[in-house]
Amino acid sequence: MDSLFPRLEPLLPRVTKPVQYVGGELNSVIKPWGDDAATVRWALMYPDAYEVGLPNQGVQILYEVLNGQHDTLAERTYAVWPDLEALMREHAVPQFTVDAHRPVGAFDLLGVSFSTELGYTNLLTALDLAGIPLHSRDRDTSHPIVVAGGHAAFNPEPIAEFVDAAVLGDGEQIVTAITDVVRGWKREGRPGGRDEVLARLAAGGGVYVPRFYDAAYASDGRLATVTANRPGVPARVHKHTVADLDAWPYPAKPLVPLAETVHERYSVEIFRGCTRGCRFCQAGMITRPVRERSITTVGAMVDAGLKASGLAEVGLLSLSSADHSEIGEIATDLADRYEGTNTSLSLPSTRVDAFNVTLANELARNGRRSGLTFAPEGGSERMRKVINKMVTEDDLIQTVATAYANGWRHVKLYFMCGLPTETDSDVLQIAELAKEVIRTGREAAGRRDIRCTVSIGGFVPKPHTPFQWAGQLDHASTDARLFTLRDELRRDRNYAKAIGLRYHDGRPGIVEGLLSRGDRRIGAVIERAWRDGARFDGWSEHFSFEQWMEAADRALAGTGVDVDWYTTRERTHDEVLPWDHLDSGLDKQWLWDDWQDALDAASGEAVDDVEDCRWNACYFCGVCPSLSSSIEIGPTGRRLLPLEPVR
Amino acid sequence: MNRAAPHPQRPIVQRLRMRYAKRGRMRFASVRDFQRSLERALRRAEVPMAFSQGFSPHPKISYVPAVQTGVASEAEYVEIALQDRRDPAEVRAALDEALPDGLDVVAVVEASGASLGERLSGSTAASRWQISFTSLGSEVVASAVEALLARDTLLVPRTTKSGRTELDLRAALVDAHVHDEPVNGSSCAILHMVVRHGTPSVRPDDVLAGLRDVAGLAPPLPPVATRLAQGPLEEETGTVLDPLS
């Protein structure tokens, strides 16, 4: 397969940041195109700009897993910016991979990782540039099989027309299984065409093929049924869970780009999943159960990853890194090992307790104590009860005071706006909290030049969470509440300069909400918006709310439903949800009961907290029994050897 | 107050000067892209870099002005400070191995005498350039170059940090000539030139702008510029000398 680079090269001097399109990253792999019948070729796409997509862990892991297999090759492709898109159209250069600059349309599979729904229009651009028909039904055996994965794939119904298949959960094992099915079908001479290979993929219940299911709607516009339309296709499709994270120590050879990207560090996932039970958190719900990577594997990965990359920063990633059963030992041992090497260590510090400050102190032992981040999420005690975030105001103030007393100058606090049952006064409490943080912090630090940044985002209800039935707050109300908070923070001169506020307006959240909880009728909205020019919807300079609303008006005309129906409407218990046939392992009745507990807590009833099942009794969310999986945590009791790193 | 004192950095015991090339697709790397890659390569190659003191130590690397994004080069230079002594030849091989293909380390020598900045900046230094016009024959390019050389002065605009200024392109042009080279079976015009440095220096895109101004030269495909050498200018012969010697 010839490289497209000679055709791309003359266009590059005319676009911004051309280096993002040339490939050649350290640890990238170019394998021979191989024998057509025996080789399975994956193009892996992260549907956003290179600077966001390259550091993505999911893509890097699958890239390494697939390229480690015989007769399998994987290359990467990213969304091209509109300047290059226009030139590619003018000069008929198709969507290319950055590794060997092969045309995406020539691969057997196009795997797309959706961290967010706002990448959907970028998928359409890539398909169109690749010469792949936008709709699954219009493709033939010459076109790649388009497979969606990532968190947004837990409700792929809005993109059901555009993808051939979707996979839920961990990708490490299922990509190989898909590869084997495709290889078998190719070797046999592609019998039965595209439907046959998709049927083989769907048969096991581990790959969702939307076109093998029909959706029917009731006269009131609600979804009535989603049923299989073909024999041999299971009624429900289940998510995938990797059991032993130590057996999958990827990325082992992280891709190191030339271009600047959003994360310039070697990231190690220290555990997957979270059972804290925050009701808004889709990631925490759909990645259960918790599976830890052992301290020794983490240590070995950090050592090898730094040597393979030359990176100077390590991130210890997970949904709540301070919760690893041996995080204290990991932090101390890594800080010991890399002392004096100018290597910095970080963990996303969001848990609100003193232990988190101790950990942060340890990791920043040799460096500057600049900023610490905590996520109370809700401004009032009542709100935190509703979302099951078990942090009292005293906890928060004490923790933050400890941080300032330990020399941290700047604390960031994360909140959400628009949570179920929220009122203006809940959000205004954020201002009171922030002022109290500064007041106590000044006393604890003995100086006035400390800062606190309040970062607040609009809440978007997500599938497979207890809040999947909730009505989303409309954007005008979100904005009004944020402005009230802003004015309140500015009012008090004693604090106005010490407290910063970061927020986004509520309109992108409405589009995200529409795409998150949409059904198949939303596909037409996405296509309309894309045809009208929607691209890079996660970027404020490219996002157009008006374009999306206009597209929704036109595409949903005659259906009896509209944007409000999908976003601000609260759902009832008996409603069929578009993702009910997609099994995340969570028991729908448990989710509903938890939602009712949230509403009870909101009205002041005494409701038991959902305590983390790692240290408390099982609360029967349903994941472990339905997926035959179980919590895998330490402690292992082992420590890291004092390796001799480069100085 | 309980702030850990920053780790003291060890002193500099050796300085190495390096010549590197930016070839092929790597010419699209920006100056900052190269700097990040170099720092990572130094770590991978286990070169004992020296660091600045303070709360956020950074490697002690001295850069001189590099070619712009999209321009290739055979002759870019940096100076690296080390906290342990190393054999320059071994550093060259290890760094070359650790950098991506296309960012190639050509030579490493121990620093001595005048600084790289003194040897490479100002009007006593110059660069030798080559610009390939993949889609044009030598006659059309040569006549444009003649028209340019016939001028006494030719000002080209430049925006710098301190605002808009104008550079005299003609005055900086020490020598220019054109010949043909076969590329992919067809003939391709190559412009060779020696351009005196300045503050700021005239760049290949300034020359292309000048050729457009004086002769309407408008290549259908973007020409590819390559810096072949830079160093002190020997005025009598117009030769660009090796700054590492």
Chai-1 contact restraints between the chains, C-beta under 6 A:
chainA,res_idxA,chainB,res_idxB,connection_type,confidence,min_distance_angstrom,max_distance_angstrom,comment,restraint_id
A,P10,B,L221,contact,1.0,0.0,6.0,A-B,restraint_1
A,P10,B,P222,contact,1.0,0.0,6.0,A-B,restraint_2
A,L12,B,F28,contact,1.0,0.0,6.0,A-B,restraint_3
A,P13,B,G70,contact,1.0,0.0,6.0,A-B,restraint_4
A,P13,B,P222,contact,1.0,0.0,6.0,A-B,restraint_5
A,P18,B,F28,contact,1.0,0.0,6.0,A-B,restraint_6
A,V19,B,F28,contact,1.0,0.0,6.0,A-B,restraint_7
A,V19,B,A29,contact,1.0,0.0,6.0,A-B,restraint_8
A,V19,B,D33,contact,1.0,0.0,6.0,A-B,restraint_9
A,V22,B,R25,contact,1.0,0.0,6.0,A-B,restraint_10
A,V22,B,F28,contact,1.0,0.0,6.0,A-B,restraint_11
A,G24,B,P100,contact,1.0,0.0,6.0,A-B,restraint_12
A,L26,B,P100,contact,1.0,0.0,6.0,A-B,restraint_13
A,L258,B,A29,contact,1.0,0.0,6.0,A-B,restraint_14
A,L258,B,D33,contact,1.0,0.0,6.0,A-B,restraint_15
A,L258,B,S37,contact,1.0,0.0,6.0,A-B,restraint_16
A,G310,B,R40,contact,1.0,0.0,6.0,A-B,restraint_17
A,G310,B,A41,contact,1.0,0.0,6.0,A-B,restraint_18
A,G310,B,R43,contact,1.0,0.0,6.0,A-B,restraint_19
A,G310,B,R44,contact,1.0,0.0,6.0,A-B,restraint_20
A,G340,B,H7,contact,1.0,0.0,6.0,A-B,restraint_21
A,N342,B,F51,contact,1.0,0.0,6.0,A-B,restraint_22
A,N342,B,P57,contact,1.0,0.0,6.0,A-B,restraint_23
A,R365,B,A4,contact,1.0,0.0,6.0,A-B,restraint_24
A,N366,B,H7,contact,1.0,0.0,6.0,A-B,restraint_25
A,R368,B,F55,contact,1.0,0.0,6.0,A-B,restraint_26
A,R368,B,S56,contact,1.0,0.0,6.0,A-B,restraint_27
A,N406,B,N2,contact,1.0,0.0,6.0,A-B,restraint_28
A,G407,B,N2,contact,1.0,0.0,6.0,A-B,restraint_29
A,G407,B,R3,contact,1.0,0.0,6.0,A-B,restraint_30
A,V646,B,E46,contact,1.0,0.0,6.0,A-B,restraint_31
